[in-house]
Amino acid sequence: QVQLAESGGGLVQAGASLRLSCAASGPTFNNLAMGWFRQPPGKEREFVATINWRGSSTSYAASAKGRFTISRDNTANTVYLQMNSLKPEDTAVYYCAASQYGSAGADTRGYAYWGQGTQVTVSS
């Protein structure tokens, strides 16, 4: 089983940057695609970014492209989400997820394991 733990969230002003981390444990981490999702208050969970098993391919939601960067360090069993130029509409609980496959897309059904979430709040 893969276990995930997010960290790095917090309260920042618009225009600031944050780096989220997702520490993973389990024997198959290096073989699995990873993703970041977020759930704004009062809204459904939405896709943010994904990265394949070896970190050679990434994909982003339109709202994240150009501002956010997903990366992974398989030696450290860690996935990152660098968030720049944050906006109030980025306020959400951010979730790290591990797919059951080596690559995955925007659908939550492609991810079998989920972290507990970390709160990101961006003030105007």
ABEGO torsion letter per residue (X at the ends): XBBBBBBGBEBBBBGBBBBBBBBBBEAAAAABBBBBBBBBBGBBBBBABBBBAAGABBBBBAAABGABBBBBBAAAGBBBBBBBGBBAAABBBBBBBBBABABBBABAAABABBBAEBBBBBBX
